[in-house]
Amino acid sequence: MITAILFGCLVLLLALGVPVAFAIGMSSLAAMLANGLLPISLAQKLLTGVDSFPLMALPFFLLAAELMTGGALAEVLLRFAAMFVGHRRGGLGYTNILTLTFFSGISGSALADAAGPGAILIRMMRKSGYPAAYAAALTATTSVVGPIIPPSIIMIIYALQDQNVSVVSLFIAGIIPGLLISGSLLLYNFWASRRRNFRSDGTLPDLRTIVTTTWRALPALVLPVIIVVGIHGGVFTPTEASVIAVFYALVCGMFVYRTLTLAMLPGILARSAFLTASVLLIVAMCSAFAWVLTILKVPQMLALWIGAQGLDPLAFLLAVNILLLLFGIFIEPLPGVMVLVPILAPMAYALGIDPTHFAIVVIVNLTLGMITPPVGGLLFVTAMVAKVSLSELNRELYPMLALQLGVLALISLVPAISTWLPSVMR
């Protein structure tokens, strides 16, 4: 009965349009009261939920992304990507995909990618004659790579929920899946450009321009390498890496690119503070929700039920993918990870599924929920920037989404895609 109250309240509040964080917190409170617990228990769990040293990485990674954006990073990466593919048919489409893939190694957030460089690319594609809906759909689907290629905010949260994986293993494991997603979109843009006769956007630059542009983009491209190699090599922890990323972004913006000024810092700090507060509010509420699940023994009951069904690992992964795709339509990836991982991860390990492989399947799946109609968060952002209706955007989106689901199926069926690189770098 209490479990029914917990999930019933959550579904009802989400259906009424209550913000996710408050819906999770209010449903947790309702279950606590029904179980005879005092309301003060919720306040205690909210505080302990964010009382974690690894969580300190979140505000610093968010600040680093804001500093790099303020330091004209998007324009630098855009010119770098356009230099290699801008002269080809559909060149701005390729530029869109490559720029957002490069930027994902800095922001760690799909929404940041779509609202920052994504907005610039959509406007450029519209001016060059690309259909606005195509530009918006391509930007939305490519922005999915943001939480998959390191650094990733969602991966940090996942590692806090599951002690069987580490942040560095998830960072490394996300590289190949992220590149597969971008690669599938490059192939789709190749096909669409010829079928719809998208024109090229300029000529191949001379060697001097290539060298100059590459040299200018190099500081931005090196940041994700520093983070992953430094953490893997034991030079610093993920939290320390986030602080180094802030320092590196500040130096690049002020002294390398010289586009970041002291007058811009208060606004950047304020935006980072608001983003951090919104993320940590969700983390706190989800911690209380997970605690209620634990005292109700929901994970244990589900694990026993799954075991009684006699599912093999492949059938279990198929069932999990369907569940997560449906769940991801209505809720953001971050609360999705915090609510579902404590339930699903123990079942996966009981069936012998590799923890890193399962983590990547969950993260990719929930992230795809951000582009799944009708309520994907990335769809609203890109539709607003492109000034198109959601119905127009969805018509262009469906083939791209089908490709992404194909990549998800491949990741689920072939564990080595997620586990090979971490095992090589171990």
SULCORTA-V812498 format. One record per residue. PSI is psi in radians with two decimals (* if undefined). D_LAST is the distance of its C-alpha to the last C-alpha in Angstrom with 2 decimals. Layout:
PSI_D_LAST, PSI_D_LAST
This chain:
-0.78_45.99, -0.66_43.85, -0.71_40.88, -0.68_43.34, -0.77_44.48, -0.96_40.94, -0.56_40.03, -0.79_43.63, -0.71_43.90, -0.85_40.62, -0.76_41.74, -0.81_45.25, -0.69_44.19, -0.70_41.80, -0.53_44.63, -0.08_46.96, 0.25_44.72, 2.37_43.68, 2.53_40.59, -0.82_37.40, -0.77_36.70, -0.59_40.28, -0.75_40.44, -0.76_37.46, -0.74_38.95, -0.66_42.46, -0.62_41.44, -0.75_39.49, -0.74_42.64, -0.73_44.87, -0.65_42.84, -0.80_42.86, -0.69_46.63, -0.46_47.19, 0.06_45.28, 0.25_47.54, 2.61_45.06, 2.60_46.35, -0.43_45.37, -0.40_44.05, -0.63_41.08, -0.79_39.93, -0.69_40.17, -0.75_38.15, -0.54_35.32, -0.72_35.38, -0.81_34.91, -0.43_32.20, -0.49_30.34, 0.07_29.74, 1.25_29.53, 2.26_25.76, -0.77_23.99, -0.46_21.10, -0.30_23.99, -0.33_25.06, -0.50_22.49, -0.99_24.72, -0.58_27.84, -0.70_26.08, -0.69_24.16, -0.72_27.49, -0.70_29.35, -0.73_27.08, -0.73_27.74, -0.71_31.46, -0.73_31.59, -0.65_30.02, -0.76_32.45, -0.43_35.31, 0.42_34.31, 0.51_35.17, -0.71_31.57, -0.77_32.54, -0.67_35.28, -0.83_33.12, -0.60_30.47, -0.80_33.35, -0.65_35.01, -0.81_31.84, -0.75_31.27, -0.50_35.01, -0.60_35.23, -0.51_33.36, -0.13_34.69, -0.46_37.81, -0.14_40.13, 2.80_39.24, 2.29_41.06, 0.46_39.59, -0.68_37.95, -0.48_37.89, -0.80_36.13, -0.74_33.32, -0.73_33.41, -0.89_33.15, -0.81_29.98, -0.72_28.21, -0.82_29.36, -0.54_28.18, -0.77_24.77, -0.76_24.44, -0.48_25.90, -0.42_23.53, 0.05_20.78, -0.76_23.08, -0.75_25.13, 0.16_22.85, 2.24_26.15, -0.74_27.94, -0.63_31.34, -0.70_30.75, -0.78_29.94, -0.70_33.05, -0.40_35.38, -1.71_34.36, -0.52_33.69, -0.73_34.49, -0.69_38.04, -0.77_38.57, -0.66_37.47, -0.78_39.68, -0.69_42.68, -0.74_42.05, -0.69_41.83, -0.76_45.01, -0.48_46.90, 0.07_45.92, 0.06_47.40, 2.52_44.47, 2.35_45.42, -0.66_44.44, -0.64_43.12, -0.77_40.85, -0.73_39.47, -0.75_38.89, -0.73_37.22, -0.70_34.88, -0.77_33.94, -0.81_33.39, -0.60_31.17, -0.56_29.03, -0.33_28.70, -0.48_26.79, -0.40_23.71, -0.87_23.92, -0.05_22.13, -0.74_19.48, 2.30_18.16, 2.71_16.67, 2.70_18.02, 2.20_19.55, -0.72_21.97, -0.65_21.82, -0.63_18.07, -0.77_18.70, -0.72_21.59, -0.78_19.80, -0.48_17.19, -0.48_20.34, -0.42_21.92, 1.97_19.21, -0.09_17.48, -0.12_15.18, 2.73_13.02, 2.82_11.89, -0.77_13.10, -0.66_10.01, -0.66_8.55, -0.73_12.13, -0.85_12.53, -0.70_9.99, -0.45_11.37, -0.20_14.83, -0.94_14.91, -0.82_15.91, -0.71_18.30, -0.74_19.86, -0.58_20.51, -0.72_21.99, -0.82_24.36, -0.70_25.47, -0.68_25.87, -0.61_28.08, -0.57_30.25, -0.73_30.60, -0.71_31.97, -0.73_34.27, -0.63_35.59, -0.81_36.28, -0.80_38.31, -0.64_40.06, -0.65_40.97, -0.67_42.84, -0.62_44.41, 0.09_45.63, 0.82_46.22, 2.34_44.16, 2.94_45.00, 2.92_42.95, 1.14_42.75, -2.93_43.60, 2.83_42.96, 2.18_40.10, 2.85_40.14, 2.97_40.79, -0.68_38.23, -0.74_39.15, -0.70_38.54, -0.81_35.17, -0.76_34.06, -0.80_35.58, -0.71_34.10, -0.75_30.57, -0.68_30.89, -0.58_32.12, -0.28_29.33, -0.77_26.54, -0.65_26.34, -0.68_25.89, -0.43_23.25, -0.43_21.15, -0.93_20.86, -0.54_18.09, -0.76_16.06, -0.76_16.75, -0.91_15.76, -0.83_12.31, -0.70_11.40, -0.75_13.21, -0.79_11.66, -0.63_7.98, -0.04_9.44, 0.24_11.38, -0.67_14.58, 2.82_15.88, 2.92_15.61, -0.66_16.25, -0.78_19.89, -0.61_20.14, -0.63_18.57, -0.65_21.43, -0.73_23.97, -0.67_22.71, -0.69_22.99, -0.83_26.58, -0.77_27.48, -0.78_26.09, -0.66_27.99, -0.78_31.10, -0.78_31.10, -0.81_30.59, -0.66_33.32, -0.56_35.83, -0.41_35.44, -1.02_33.66, -0.40_35.17, 0.67_37.97, -0.11_38.55, 2.14_37.54, 2.87_40.45, -0.57_41.11, -0.41_43.49, -0.32_40.68, -0.73_38.52, -0.74_40.61, -0.71_40.33, -0.75_36.57, -0.68_36.15, -0.79_38.48, -0.73_36.67, -0.68_33.30, -0.75_35.01, -0.75_36.53, -0.75_33.27, -0.76_31.50, -0.72_34.46, -0.70_34.44, -0.81_30.74, -0.50_31.02, -0.74_34.25, -0.75_32.54, -0.78_29.72, -0.82_32.46, -0.71_34.52, -0.51_31.69, -0.72_30.76, -0.71_34.35, -0.79_34.27, -0.62_31.16, -0.71_32.93, -0.74_36.00, -0.67_34.06, -0.80_32.69, -0.41_36.15, -0.12_37.58, 0.59_34.92, -0.82_34.44, -0.73_30.80, -0.72_31.93, -0.75_35.00, -0.67_33.16, -0.73_30.61, -0.67_33.63, -0.78_35.33, -0.72_32.44, -0.61_32.16, -0.38_35.91, -0.29_35.67, 0.53_33.66, 2.47_31.31, 2.95_28.55, -0.69_25.13, -0.77_26.32, -0.66_29.58, -0.79_27.93, -0.66_25.69, -0.79_28.90, -0.72_30.78, -0.73_28.14, -0.74_28.11, -0.78_31.90, -0.82_32.00, -0.65_29.58, -0.72_31.42, -0.74_34.67, -0.72_33.37, -0.32_31.84, -0.60_35.26, -0.21_36.75, 2.60_34.10, 2.75_31.53, -0.68_27.75, -0.97_27.23, -0.50_29.77, -0.79_28.78, -0.78_25.24, -0.54_26.79, -0.74_29.53, -0.57_27.91, -0.78_24.35, -0.40_25.77, -0.84_27.95, -0.62_25.86, -0.82_22.37, -0.61_23.74, -0.70_25.61, -0.75_22.64, -0.59_20.69, -0.46_23.96, 0.02_24.02, 0.27_20.56, 2.34_19.06, 2.32_15.31, -0.71_15.12, -0.73_12.97, -0.82_15.30, -0.69_18.30, -0.77_17.48, -0.69_17.39, -0.79_20.58, -0.81_22.27, -0.81_21.47, -0.75_22.56, -0.88_25.55, -0.59_26.83, -0.62_26.44, -0.39_28.59, -0.38_31.20, -0.24_31.88, 0.24_33.43, 2.08_35.03, 2.69_38.83, -0.11_40.96, 0.44_39.34, 2.28_35.99, -0.68_35.58, -0.51_34.56, -0.71_37.68, -0.72_39.99, -0.90_38.48, -0.59_38.62, -0.67_42.00, -0.75_43.46, -0.75_42.28, -0.20_43.48, 0.85_46.69, 2.81_46.54, 2.77_47.07, -0.58_44.34, -0.70_46.14, -0.77_46.01, -0.73_42.32, -0.60_41.55, -0.66_43.36, -0.44_41.05, -0.63_37.96, -0.78_38.22, -0.67_37.09, -0.71_34.06, -0.66_33.21, -0.69_33.62, -0.74_31.03, -0.70_28.56, -0.59_29.27, -0.72_28.66, -0.71_25.16, -0.75_24.62, -0.72_25.92, -0.75_23.57, -0.69_20.50, -0.66_21.99, -0.45_22.80, 1.58_19.66, -0.50_16.56, -0.44_14.38, -0.62_15.41, -0.50_13.44, -0.31_10.59, -0.89_9.98, -0.80_8.46, -0.62_5.85, -0.61_5.12, -0.67_5.61, 0.04_3.81, *_0.00
